[in-house]
């Protein structure tokens, strides 16, 4: 980040026990975003493995690195929302800390959202040129089913609504933020389903990488939270439709 200036792009990264990935991720971001005015905001849910301390050490020497340490609060989507509210950057990226998201496509995503006037640009694993990497078959199937179900509540048609990797225009975030549920892991679906108008969305393909350090946070509880989110959004959509009919 240029001293005394606001970043154009802020990357929000939620963390829970990701200490072994932080240094490599910051180095990768520095390389791929060279020449851009950017910052990264790590939102740590008080990881017991010392993730926050690792981030602080880097932030002490790199002003582009920021930390929000949440005490007594948990939840990936809520962490992302809190981090997104902590920046004035006009464009905000959300990605994971586990190095499975390909940071090298961030410049292309930023250019796409700026040049095309889009509200959001999604990194897709399933469109042409993308890939699920070493996902087991059950997770590929689960992701495919989830994306199909999500189309019932989203205000646009994207190929990978289950993606946790996207760039959003800050003005669009402000449109939807008060309707976000912040439930579970799938913030993208929450955002798309919370818009009161059709979302101007685009996608950029990427290949999902294997995790080299730490453990996946995906479990049965996460899947239940996702189903709960879809139910909430479908119910809200029905109520809005009824209100519209009664007022017309």
Buried (B, 14 or more C-beta within 10 A) or exposed (E): BEEEEEBBBBBBBBBBBBBBBBEEBBEBBBEBBEEBBBBBBBBBBBBEBEBBBBBBBBBEEBEBBBBBBBEEEEBBBBBBBBBBEBBEBBBBBBBBBBBBBBBEBBBBBBEBBBEEEBBBBBBBBBBEEBEBBEBEEEEBEBBBEBBEBBBEBBBBEBBBBBBBBBBBBBEBBEBBBEBBBBBBBBBBBBBBBBBEEEBBBBBBBBEBBEBEBBEEBEEEEBBEBBEEBBEBBBEBBEEEEEEEEEEE
